[in-house]
Structures are given as C-alpha cells and as structure tokens.
Amino acid sequence: MACRISELVLDAADPERLAAFWSEVLGYVELGREDDGSIAIGPPDTGFGGPQPILVVSPSDDPRTEKLPLHIDVSATDRDQDAELERLLALGAEPADVGQTGTESWHVLADPEGNEFCLLRTRIQPL
C-alpha cells in the first residue's frame, strides 16, 4: 500500500487573503475552518480525500526568510499559458525571480505572501 498527498499546508500572515487567492487560482471552495484560524479549501465536489489534495492555509507570525524548499506547479485547464498568466497576475500573483534564465517554458510567480509557484506551459484536462 502507498500514501497519497491529501493536504498541503501553507503558513500565512493573512489566511483569509491567501485562501481567497488560491481558491480563485484553483477553482477551490472553502471546506471549513479550525479554531486556530486555519482555512481549508478544496475542490467543490469532492473535498478532502478526492483525487486532488486540499490546501490548508494556517495562520503564522513566523516570517519566511528563504526560498521555499517545495513549491506548487499549476497548469491551465481551459486556456493557453499566456491567457492564464494574465488571469493569475490580475488575481494578485507577481513575477518572481529565483534565478531562471528566461528561456524556461514556465513562468515563476509569487502569491500575495511571496510563496513561489510556477505556471507550466502544458495545458491539462480538468478533473
């Protein structure tokens, strides 16, 4: 038997803002809240345990000082990379420099709290 990734947890200074951003990026909805201020978001029809992991945005006062050792890659499902890049920038993503050469097929972005993620060129089918 093997494991599956069921949740990804993101620490955030402003969980409301970050949960709203990632909900828009991924087409997720709020699944629940914890007493500590954590907000769980996930696919609207399946929630926890479905084919995609949910995100838990957890409040944190610890400032991030380094590049994350793990980042999220996203792929558009209903438009080309250029159109998706425009949408992500309009949602509040910003271009990020992590040492790329400029010849990559992906775009490096940062969410509203500076967490790097990549927009890949390849379009994938929605679930």
Residue pairs with C-beta under 8 A, 6 or more apart in sequence:
4 53
5 53
6 48
6 49
6 53
6 54
7 40
7 48
7 53
7 54
7 55
7 56
8 53
8 54
8 55
8 56
8 72
9 55
9 56
9 57
9 58
10 18
10 22
10 55
10 56
10 57
10 58
10 115
11 58
11 59
11 60
11 62
11 64
12 18
12 19
12 57
12 58
12 59
12 60
12 113
13 59
13 60
13 61
13 113
14 112
14 113
15 37
15 38
15 39
15 57
15 58
15 59
16 39
17 112
17 113
18 57
18 111
18 112
18 113
19 30
19 39
19 41
19 55
19 57
21 91
21 92
21 93
21 111
21 112
22 28
22 41
22 55
22 57
22 111
23 29
23 30
23 41
24 91
25 74
25 88
25 91
25 93
26 41
26 55
26 74
27 43
27 44
28 41
28 42
28 43
28 44
28 54
28 55
29 41
29 42
29 43
29 44
30 39
30 40
30 41
31 40
31 41
31 42
31 47
31 48
31 54
32 39
32 40
33 39
33 40
34 40
36 58
36 59
37 58
37 59
38 56
38 57
38 58
38 59
39 56
39 57
40 48
40 54
40 55
40 56
40 57
41 54
41 55
41 56
41 57
42 48
42 50
42 52
42 53
42 54
42 55
43 50
43 51
43 52
43 54
43 127
46 52
47 54
48 54
51 127
52 127
64 113
64 114
64 115
67 98
67 116
68 115
68 116
71 115
71 116
71 117
71 118
72 115
72 117
72 118
73 106
73 117
73 118
73 119
73 120
74 117
74 118
74 119
74 120
75 119
75 120
75 122
75 123
75 124
76 83
76 84
76 119
76 123
76 124
77 123
77 124
77 125
77 126
78 123
78 126
79 87
79 123
80 123
81 107
81 119
81 120
81 121
81 123
84 119
85 107
85 119
88 109
88 119
89 95
89 109
92 111
92 112
93 109
93 110
93 111
93 112
93 117
94 109
94 110
95 107
95 108
95 109
95 110
96 108
96 109
96 110
96 114
96 116
97 108
98 108
98 116
100 108
105 120
105 121
106 118
106 119
106 120
106 121
107 118
107 119
108 116
108 117
108 118
109 116
109 117
109 118
109 119
110 116
110 117
111 117
